[in-house]
Amino acid sequence: MSNSTATRPGMKPRPLSPHLQIYRFTPTMAMSIVHRITGVALYGGTLLVAWWLVAASTSESAFATAAAVMGSWFGILVLIGFTWALFHHLLGGIRHLIWDTGRGMEKHSSSQMAIATLVASVALTVLLWIVILFVGA
């Protein structure tokens, strides 16, 4: 039996396992990484929502503090990021549900769905925040 990692004269040794030098970075890979990151970010955002709810139920001064933090430019930026993470993670989950049915597994369609997930999550975030900031809140 031959040893697959052995070198022959004039040849470089083969890698033992696949790594980033072998794979070409694709939209599907990027969305997989972002899906994991947004999942972690949703934990932080959920803590903020819990803090806001506890502040609302305890005292007027605690709620005023929470409202001031969330209403600051940094707080709004964090809330916009949380909204985007929520939409992106939701759409990524729907994409995975579609894959679970056996559809969209072809290379071209999976890349299109990955790009559509990113575009739709940004569009939904912008649309929601336009409604929040300009229509009513």
Protein Blocks (a to p, Z undefined) as FASTA:
>chain_A
ZZfkbccehiacddfbdcfklpccdfklmmmmmmmmmmmmmmmmmmmmmmmmmmmmmmmm
lmmmmmmmmmmmklmmmmmmmmmmmmmmmmmmmmmmmmmnopakafklmmmmmmmmmmmm
mmmmmmmmmmmmmnoZZ
